[in-house]
Amino acid sequence: MRAREMWTASATELARAIRERRVTATDVVEAHIARTRRVNPHINAVVRDRFDAARAEAREADARVADERASDLPPLLGVPCSIKEAFALTGMPNSSGLWARRDRVSTSDATAVARLRAAGAIPLGVTNVSELCMWMESSNAVYGRTNNPFHLGSTAGGSSGGEGAIVGAGAVPFGLGSDVGGSIRMPAFFNGVFGHKPTGGLVPNTGQYPGAHGVAQRYVTTGPITRRASDLMPLLQILAGPDGIEERCIEPELGDPASVDLSKLVVHDVPDNGRVRVAASLRAAQERALRHLERRGARVVKTEIPELRASLEIWSAMLEDAEGPSFRDLMADGGPFDPWRELARAPLPTSRYTLPGVLLALVERVPKLFPERSRELRERGVALRDRLDALLGEDGVMLFPSHAIPAPRHREPLLFPFRWVYTAIINVMELPATQVPLGLDPRGKPLGVQVIGGRRRDHATIAVAMELERAFGGWVPPRPLPLGWT
């Protein structure tokens, strides 16, 4: 395989080529290291590499291929990947973008990381995040800002923005992200790749910082970001299942995407939430996807869900019900932290905190001032979850925007801070959702849509993603220099 072929292949294709001795793990890892070195100075996605360790692990993988039967080898042997810096990866930093944690180094692997490595995957490094993983731009005082490989002046998203950017740039076939309000799906959307938020509780979050507590363990989800849809289910099979540590994990009952009969699907078309306007280009892309599924025999139904107008309020109230330290305490990290003082300093280049982080520390207690209102919103959230469960059932999926507009320019989300509610509401509904790329707009920015299914119906959303990839091409490499192939 030539380097260009490796940069576009799926993880499963690369693993198969390594097992069949058509290419060595060393060659695959070296090709992706070269690609990372080319693009990373422009996008600042990988914030700490482990290239030497990855090369050593690739040589070990090649030795196994030489000594063992192909059927005995782990499924991802020799395949490079990247890991969100919020996950513990032995020997790598684990600051989550917080200045006070800038010197923290992991001494063990998070559960999801350990499972990927046991499956043979080789991490090339860790990628940038938003401060404490709670904003939609991956920018912080520890590592700086990540740029979108399709448009360097635009955001790569957050909090798994480094993952979305490095996968979107073609430098790794897949990465590991986490998602409490869209932190897998938004970066995947902005960077033109696939991202899957699993059913709540399906994949343990153990070993992330900040950690999830109480009911939030079902709202925070760990999942893959990939350049090819065919990798989503194999990766989910590796990641899923209780680890004996996180309390609210559920037993995996994963179906097979190949078993999904598109002609028996009911596809609910939900064009918006009735409150935050969606760009015409995204609406047109969703319509194209709907028409294709209809041609494949699916029954398309235009569905109105008025309850989605309160997406932001419901998400906030349900997340507030979680246990654990406050965001203000996390920002302090055991030291002094005065959010009002830091608010005045946040715009200064010497500030150690981001403005979104400081603002969240100030406003997080507001819902607690209105307990009756919060209780009512949580009840509305439970009622909405019941409605969506009944609506989607065993044979339904929902097409819903991944965001209100294609990747906004840097800092623009501060002016329009609620466009991300399209992903956030799905977290507290505990539903599986797959972000699917649908080509580029006239400016060269990626388009896409969320495919949402019933709980434990992850295979259905992934099956639809695979079909839409066949129809519309899925991920396309960034073309402008210096990120293109030439």
Wavefront OBJ file of the C-alpha trace (Angstrom):
o trace
v 0.000 0.000 0.000
v 1.162 3.507 -0.777
v 1.043 6.197 1.903
v -1.896 7.899 0.201
v -3.880 4.650 0.311
v -3.086 4.241 4.003
v -4.241 7.819 4.714
v -7.690 7.035 3.299
v -8.204 3.413 4.349
v -10.409 2.367 7.233
v -8.930 0.935 10.409
v -10.368 -2.496 9.620
v -8.870 -2.411 6.106
v -5.467 -1.513 7.531
v -5.694 -4.273 10.148
v -6.591 -6.809 7.465
v -3.692 -5.709 5.247
v -1.290 -6.077 8.208
v -2.603 -9.555 9.102
v -2.343 -10.643 5.464
v 1.212 -9.281 5.287
v 0.402 -6.926 2.423
v 1.848 -4.106 4.515
v 3.730 -3.927 7.798
v 2.504 -2.227 10.933
v 5.739 -0.257 10.862
v 4.907 1.132 7.416
v 1.355 2.002 8.459
v 2.486 3.769 11.626
v 5.283 5.626 9.810
v 2.864 6.816 7.122
v 0.494 8.251 9.727
v 3.330 9.806 11.720
v 4.456 11.539 8.517
v 0.932 12.775 7.839
v 0.572 14.007 11.435
v 3.865 15.883 11.194
v 2.703 17.536 8.005
v -0.690 18.736 9.183
v -0.265 19.281 12.908
v 1.722 22.547 12.729
v -1.327 24.033 10.981
v -4.154 22.549 13.038
v -2.571 21.984 16.499
v -4.586 18.827 17.111
v -1.989 16.453 18.614
v -0.678 18.178 21.737
v 1.777 15.474 22.827
v 3.052 12.663 20.626
v 4.479 9.263 21.490
v 5.990 8.493 18.101
v 9.010 6.580 19.408
v 6.825 4.365 21.591
v 4.427 3.850 18.668
v 7.295 2.746 16.432
v 8.404 0.219 19.057
v 4.835 -1.098 19.371
v 4.615 -1.383 15.568
v 7.783 -3.519 15.511
v 6.275 -5.741 18.192
v 3.103 -6.047 16.101
v 5.144 -7.085 13.055
v 6.894 -9.725 15.135
v 3.517 -11.123 16.198
v 2.341 -11.237 12.582
v 5.461 -13.231 11.703
v 5.082 -15.651 14.615
v 1.327 -16.174 15.054
v -1.597 -17.337 12.955
v -3.654 -14.497 11.484
v -6.775 -15.823 13.236
v -5.065 -15.486 16.633
v -4.119 -11.830 16.209
v -6.142 -9.039 17.876
v -8.532 -7.198 15.533
v -6.699 -3.845 15.366
v -3.117 -5.064 15.540
v -0.746 -2.382 14.267
v -3.416 0.230 13.486
v -2.549 3.794 14.618
v -5.051 5.987 16.437
v -5.245 9.089 18.620
v -6.645 9.604 22.113
v -8.421 12.635 23.556
v -6.175 14.166 26.221
v -8.986 13.893 28.793
v -8.431 10.093 28.843
v -5.629 8.579 30.879
v -2.930 7.156 28.599
v 0.168 5.886 30.348
v 3.026 8.390 30.154
v 0.907 11.084 28.506
v -0.426 14.350 29.997
v -3.954 14.375 31.401
v -4.690 18.052 32.092
v -8.048 18.348 30.269
v -6.816 21.787 29.259
v -6.726 23.140 32.825
v -3.590 25.151 33.606
v -3.469 23.891 37.189
v -3.181 20.312 35.846
v -0.604 21.072 33.158
v 2.018 18.805 34.774
v -0.274 15.812 35.412
v 0.954 12.654 33.686
v -1.053 9.429 33.546
v 0.380 6.321 35.163
v -2.285 3.980 33.777
v -4.758 3.682 30.911
v -8.431 4.592 31.004
v -10.730 1.605 30.468
v -11.535 2.532 26.860
v -7.861 3.185 26.089
v -6.840 -0.144 27.622
v -9.453 -1.956 25.520
v -8.222 -0.349 22.301
v -4.605 -1.185 23.110
v -5.532 -4.758 24.022
v -7.152 -4.970 20.582
v -3.801 -4.019 19.061
v -4.329 -0.315 18.337
v -1.269 1.949 18.621
v -1.872 5.487 19.956
v 0.285 8.125 18.247
v -0.467 10.762 20.887
v -3.095 12.756 22.720
v -5.239 15.515 21.256
v -6.508 18.914 22.295
v -9.686 19.623 24.266
v -11.694 22.530 25.560
v -10.982 23.567 29.151
v -12.326 20.767 31.361
v -14.225 19.461 28.306
v -17.117 21.902 28.705
v -17.125 24.136 25.636
v -17.496 23.717 21.896
v -14.070 25.106 20.958
v -10.887 23.193 21.730
v -8.816 26.049 23.095
v -7.072 26.425 26.434
v -4.109 28.035 28.186
v -2.130 24.779 28.225
v -2.099 23.924 24.515
v -3.631 26.823 22.624
v -6.293 26.488 19.949
v -7.065 23.748 17.427
v -7.951 24.737 13.845
v -10.301 23.049 11.402
v -8.381 21.243 8.619
v -11.003 22.243 6.038
v -10.892 25.926 7.002
v -8.109 26.991 9.340
v -10.029 30.092 10.418
v -12.894 27.966 11.750
v -13.371 25.915 14.890
v -12.644 22.215 15.048
v -15.283 21.914 17.769
v -15.093 20.693 21.326
v -14.478 19.126 23.528
v -13.021 16.362 21.309
v -11.901 18.966 18.767
v -8.366 17.663 18.499
v -9.737 14.208 17.702
v -12.096 15.526 15.044
v -9.362 17.615 13.433
v -6.659 14.935 13.297
v -9.070 12.309 11.937
v -10.529 14.831 9.485
v -7.023 15.696 8.275
v -6.387 12.044 7.394
v -3.612 11.592 9.962
v -5.238 8.666 11.842
v -8.066 6.346 10.809
v -9.865 6.741 14.132
v -9.723 8.395 17.529
v -11.315 8.137 20.951
v -13.664 10.880 22.141
v -16.220 11.565 24.847
v -19.535 13.377 24.710
v -21.816 15.038 27.277
v -23.359 17.714 25.064
v -22.128 16.825 21.591
v -18.380 16.536 22.150
v -18.037 13.592 19.757
v -20.643 14.558 17.181
v -19.907 18.289 16.825
v -16.175 17.843 16.154
v -16.974 14.963 13.810
v -19.464 17.186 11.975
v -17.211 20.244 11.774
v -14.310 18.122 10.474
v -16.267 16.028 8.005
v -15.977 12.589 9.633
v -18.107 10.027 11.462
v -18.731 10.129 15.191
v -20.857 7.780 17.273
v -22.362 8.617 20.656
v -23.391 5.247 22.066
v -26.494 4.423 24.061
v -26.111 5.825 27.573
v -24.117 3.486 29.819
v -22.930 1.232 27.006
v -19.234 2.232 27.215
v -17.580 2.961 30.585
v -16.106 6.435 31.094
v -13.613 5.246 33.722
v -10.278 7.046 33.546
v -11.492 10.341 32.094
v -10.939 13.688 33.731
v -13.265 15.210 34.804
v -15.045 12.028 35.808
v -18.772 11.428 35.557
v -20.767 10.866 38.744
v -24.222 9.512 39.499
v -26.776 9.741 36.743
v -24.292 11.685 34.592
v -22.534 8.373 33.916
v -25.415 7.663 31.535
v -25.292 11.124 29.946
v -21.527 11.256 29.393
v -20.572 8.745 26.716
v -17.289 7.451 25.320
v -17.147 6.601 21.635
v -15.231 6.579 18.357
v -14.539 9.251 15.763
v -13.654 7.655 12.410
v -13.002 8.539 8.810
v -14.961 5.476 7.608
v -18.394 4.326 8.800
v -17.402 0.663 8.577
v -15.143 1.119 11.638
v -17.885 2.317 13.988
v -19.385 -1.026 14.976
v -16.075 -2.942 15.290
v -14.793 -0.183 17.576
v -18.013 -0.126 19.587
v -17.768 -3.898 20.065
v -14.280 -3.416 21.513
v -15.280 -0.521 23.770
v -18.663 -1.680 25.096
v -19.475 -3.442 28.339
v -19.097 -2.932 32.101
v -15.601 -2.682 33.559
v -16.558 -3.387 37.181
v -15.712 0.184 38.142
v -18.300 2.549 36.691
v -21.584 1.820 38.424
v -24.155 2.649 35.766
v -22.810 0.669 32.819
v -25.208 -1.633 31.005
v -24.552 -5.023 29.466
v -23.847 -4.800 25.740
v -26.516 -6.240 23.472
v -25.101 -5.064 20.194
v -26.906 -5.858 16.977
v -25.399 -6.264 13.530
v -25.707 -3.331 11.088
v -25.924 -5.897 8.263
v -29.190 -7.171 9.762
v -30.939 -3.803 9.321
v -33.453 -3.881 6.464
v -33.680 -0.317 5.167
v -37.002 -1.067 3.492
v -38.540 -1.687 6.928
v -37.184 1.469 8.553
v -39.344 4.414 9.531
v -37.221 7.553 9.144
v -38.482 10.529 11.119
v -37.487 13.817 9.531
v -37.050 16.448 12.256
v -35.653 19.520 10.469
v -35.024 21.668 13.555
v -35.932 22.115 17.207
v -38.361 24.956 16.551
v -36.133 27.472 18.285
v -32.599 27.619 16.829
v -32.589 28.201 13.091
v -30.714 25.726 10.887
v -28.658 26.789 7.845
v -30.268 26.175 4.464
v -27.251 24.148 3.318
v -27.733 21.697 6.185
v -31.450 21.436 5.602
v -30.782 20.666 1.918
v -28.200 18.015 2.856
v -30.683 16.373 5.237
v -33.311 16.376 2.488
v -30.890 14.621 0.116
v -30.251 11.957 2.722
v -33.983 11.483 3.299
v -34.719 11.133 -0.408
v -32.008 8.513 -0.781
v -33.323 6.459 2.128
v -36.807 6.748 0.672
v -35.524 5.387 -2.649
v -34.043 2.447 -0.724
v -37.549 1.649 0.569
v -37.597 3.408 3.937
v -40.771 5.199 4.965
v -40.004 8.874 5.576
v -42.277 10.739 7.971
v -42.070 14.448 8.716
v -42.287 14.575 12.497
v -42.812 17.530 14.799
v -41.546 17.331 18.369
v -42.504 20.611 20.077
v -40.824 19.542 23.321
v -37.443 20.035 21.631
v -37.907 23.797 21.893
v -36.812 23.458 25.524
v -33.706 21.393 24.678
v -31.270 23.708 26.442
v -33.332 24.013 29.611
v -34.043 20.270 29.802
v -30.377 19.323 29.227
v -29.215 21.796 31.882
v -31.773 20.673 34.475
v -31.135 16.968 33.958
v -27.367 17.396 34.066
v -27.678 19.507 37.220
v -29.185 16.458 38.894
v -25.815 14.700 38.651
v -23.514 14.235 41.624
v -19.865 15.191 41.949
v -17.836 18.385 42.357
v -19.060 21.677 40.944
v -17.450 23.118 37.828
v -16.142 25.953 39.983
v -14.367 23.430 42.230
v -12.904 21.705 39.180
v -11.588 25.010 37.851
v -9.976 25.702 41.235
v -8.380 22.226 41.368
v -7.804 22.611 45.091
v -6.383 26.116 44.835
v -7.820 29.659 44.890
v -10.258 30.591 42.143
v -12.380 33.730 42.107
v -14.537 33.638 38.958
v -15.394 37.343 39.166
v -11.731 38.271 39.297
v -10.931 35.853 36.490
v -13.800 37.257 34.409
v -11.985 40.598 34.342
v -8.711 38.898 33.433
v -10.048 36.339 30.914
v -9.570 38.552 27.815
v -5.935 39.230 28.738
v -3.155 37.148 27.155
v -1.785 36.383 30.631
v -5.013 34.725 31.814
v -4.765 31.042 32.726
v -8.479 30.435 32.132
v -10.761 30.604 29.124
v -13.721 32.966 29.060
v -16.273 30.136 28.481
v -14.889 28.274 31.504
v -15.109 31.315 33.760
v -18.632 32.106 32.595
v -19.787 28.551 33.252
v -18.344 28.696 36.761
v -20.422 31.839 37.343
v -23.739 30.636 35.955
v -23.760 26.973 36.979
v -25.572 27.708 40.259
v -28.374 29.719 38.657
v -30.693 26.695 38.200
v -30.345 25.891 41.905
v -32.001 29.221 42.676
v -35.208 27.927 41.042
v -35.652 24.348 42.321
v -39.308 24.060 41.304
v -38.522 25.104 37.745
v -35.645 22.623 37.595
v -37.877 19.840 38.873
v -40.488 20.629 36.235
v -37.850 20.598 33.489
v -36.509 17.238 34.618
v -40.040 15.839 34.512
v -40.447 17.233 30.988
v -37.151 15.587 30.082
v -38.345 12.191 31.299
v -41.598 12.642 29.374
v -39.649 13.553 26.211
v -37.455 10.480 26.666
v -40.565 8.290 26.926
v -42.015 9.877 23.788
v -38.825 9.330 21.798
v -38.580 5.732 23.013
v -42.121 5.100 21.769
v -41.556 7.022 18.528
v -38.369 5.225 17.520
v -39.210 1.777 18.834
v -37.521 -1.158 17.095
v -37.738 0.089 13.523
v -37.368 3.871 13.699
v -34.530 6.343 13.313
v -34.584 10.123 13.373
v -32.623 12.499 11.152
v -31.811 15.667 13.066
v -29.214 18.410 12.524
v -25.788 17.922 14.119
v -25.500 21.680 14.606
v -27.267 24.813 13.421
v -24.547 25.849 10.915
v -21.371 24.400 9.380
v -18.160 24.993 11.336
v -18.316 28.583 12.694
v -15.302 30.834 12.709
v -13.115 30.948 15.817
v -14.786 32.686 18.774
v -18.121 32.975 16.930
v -19.754 30.482 19.350
v -19.386 33.091 22.113
v -21.804 35.293 20.165
v -24.240 32.451 19.436
v -23.727 30.084 22.385
v -26.755 27.794 22.047
v -26.446 26.253 18.579
v -25.015 23.071 20.107
v -28.290 22.113 21.783
v -29.051 19.888 18.770
v -26.566 17.371 20.106
v -26.893 18.049 23.849
v -30.520 17.001 24.203
v -29.728 13.535 22.834
v -27.277 12.887 25.688
v -29.883 13.190 28.419
v -32.272 11.116 26.299
v -29.592 8.353 26.476
v -30.133 7.547 22.792
v -27.473 6.391 20.325
v -26.595 8.942 17.650
v -24.251 8.788 14.668
v -22.964 11.932 12.958
v -22.717 11.331 9.194
v -20.750 13.560 6.782
v -22.699 14.616 3.686
v -20.187 16.414 1.474
v -19.024 20.023 1.534
v -20.806 23.358 1.197
v -19.707 25.950 -1.438
v -17.103 27.299 1.015
v -15.555 23.855 1.419
v -16.929 23.302 4.927
v -18.334 19.877 5.818
v -22.052 19.190 5.908
v -23.667 16.409 7.917
v -26.605 15.076 9.891
v -27.281 13.092 13.059
v -28.942 9.693 12.778
v -30.623 8.908 16.112
v -32.069 5.564 17.133
v -33.865 3.904 19.997
v -31.916 2.861 23.068
v -29.623 -0.117 22.390
v -30.278 0.331 18.658
v -26.753 1.555 17.928
v -26.469 -0.874 15.038
v -29.445 0.781 13.295
v -27.928 4.266 13.314
v -24.591 2.844 12.158
v -26.321 0.898 9.358
v -27.912 4.121 8.104
v -24.541 5.863 8.345
v -22.940 3.147 6.225
v -25.687 3.451 3.624
v -25.359 7.241 3.461
v -21.592 6.858 3.100
v -22.140 4.571 0.112
v -24.517 7.096 -1.417
v -22.691 10.356 -0.737
v -19.052 9.390 -0.260
v -18.624 10.057 3.446
v -15.358 11.692 4.476
v -13.398 13.516 1.799
v -9.790 14.598 2.402
v -9.179 18.337 2.871
v -8.051 19.743 -0.459
v -6.396 23.129 0.151
v -2.665 23.170 0.682
v -0.927 22.568 3.040
v -3.416 19.917 4.182
v -4.201 18.279 0.836
v -2.419 15.226 -0.598
v -0.345 17.075 -3.186
l 1 2 3 4 5 6 7 8 9 10 11 12 13 14 15 16 17 18 19 20 21 22 23 24 25 26 27 28 29 30 31 32 33 34 35 36 37 38 39 40 41 42 43 44 45 46 47 48 49 50 51 52 53 54 55 56 57 58 59 60 61 62 63 64 65 66 67 68 69 70 71 72 73 74 75 76 77 78 79 80 81 82 83 84 85 86 87 88 89 90 91 92 93 94 95 96 97 98 99 100 101 102 103 104 105 106 107 108 109 110 111 112 113 114 115 116 117 118 119 120 121 122 123 124 125 126 127 128 129 130 131 132 133 134 135 136 137 138 139 140 141 142 143 144 145 146 147 148 149 150 151 152 153 154 155 156 157 158 159 160 161 162 163 164 165 166 167 168 169 170 171 172 173 174 175 176 177 178 179 180 181 182 183 184 185 186 187 188 189 190 191 192 193 194 195 196 197 198 199 200 201 202 203 204 205 206 207 208 209 210 211 212 213 214 215 216 217 218 219 220 221 222 223 224 225 226 227 228 229 230 231 232 233 234 235 236 237 238 239 240 241 242 243 244 245 246 247 248 249 250 251 252 253 254 255 256 257 258 259 260 261 262 263 264 265 266 267 268 269 270 271 272 273 274 275 276 277 278 279 280 281 282 283 284 285 286 287 288 289 290 291 292 293 294 295 296 297 298 299 300 301 302 303 304 305 306 307 308 309 310 311 312 313 314 315 316 317 318 319 320 321 322 323 324 325 326 327 328 329 330 331 332 333 334 335 336 337 338 339 340 341 342 343 344 345 346 347 348 349 350 351 352 353 354 355 356 357 358 359 360 361 362 363 364 365 366 367 368 369 370 371 372 373 374 375 376 377 378 379 380 381 382 383 384 385 386 387 388 389 390 391 392 393 394 395 396 397 398 399 400 401 402 403 404 405 406 407 408 409 410 411 412 413 414 415 416 417 418 419 420 421 422 423 424 425 426 427 428 429 430 431 432 433 434 435 436 437 438 439 440 441 442 443 444 445 446 447 448 449 450 451 452 453 454 455 456 457 458 459 460 461 462 463 464 465 466 467 468 469 470 471 472 473 474 475 476 477 478 479 480 481 482 483 484 485 486
